[in-house]
Amino acid sequence: MIENIVFYIVSAILLASAVMVVSSRNPVHSVLFLILAFFNAAVLFLMAGAEFLAMVLVIVYVGAVAVLFMFVVMMLDVDFVALREGVQRYAPVGFAVGIILFVEIAFVAISWTVAPGATAARLSPVPGDVSNTVALGSLLYTKYIFLFQMAGAILLVSMIGAIVLTLRDRNRGKRQNVTMQHERMPADTMRMVNAKLGEGAVMPPQTEEAL
């Protein structure tokens, strides 16, 4: 009874925070609601017995992705008013894409059926002598190893592509030529002066070629 009440409360908070993520006008508020949604989703994973997925959701998404996104939004001087000026022009396209996605989800929901052994697997998803983390790792690195490696390669390529697209060579700072410094001789940079006693070191006049 208590588990059902906690499930409905956490699910309601998760749905409400997900709606606020896409409906908030302030991007910082959207990130905060996203973090709240991640925490509630982690609670649902814990209730389902998937403690590894719950910890990954909190550590990876909340601790890295969401916080990094919030810092980027807060540190960059983005003119969100200018970004929203062209939203009305693309509203029909977005509406058409939304209808297509809704129709596809409706087809999936209509044709979806429960597998015969799904009920028994739901009641005992993991053998009693194996933990959730061990079972997930064994399945991921044996049966789905190629798909797992393919997903990692796609993420790596996308990360490299994002870095290449955003990299700009500004040439603002002063740079040094290491090769020229190594080839430099002591006579080019140092001059011996015979200073007399009681007199300071007076540098002889230098020509433009020496300079």
Secondary structure, DSSP 8 states (H G I E B T S, - for coil): -HHHHHHHHHHHHHHHHHHHHHH-SSHHHHHHHHHHHHHHHHHHHHHTT-HHHHHHIIIIIIIIIIHHHHHHHHHS---HHHHHTTTGGGHHHHHHHHHHHHHHHHHHHHH----TTHHHHHHS-S-TTS-HHHHHHHHHTTTTHHHHHHHHHHHHHHHHHHHHHH------S----HHHHHH--HHHH-------TTS--------TTT-
